[in-house]
Amino acid sequence: MSPTVFIFGKYRFYFNSREETRMHVHIQSANGEAKFWLEPLIALSDSYSLKTSELKEIQKIVEDRRNEIIEAWKKHFINKR
């Protein structure tokens, strides 16, 4: 299961339900995919087929909406236990 956290423009921000416990978010667009760590700092984990300019745009969105993503993470992963 991969619940969508939100859609921003051409990007879908979502979680993969069966992954590592370190807090992160996946981002998908028609151009490619990325994964960003949320803690201890926001950082790119990996990406596929996205341009540097797109990764910068995505990182800005993650930074701006970090609290929202973390709250969604807690609801999805921690409250399910």
Buried (B, 14 or more C-beta within 10 A) or exposed (E): EEEEBBEBEEBBBBBEEEEEEEBBBBBBBEEBBBBBBBEEEBEBEEBEEBEEEBBEBBBEBBEEBBEEBBEBBEEBBEEEE
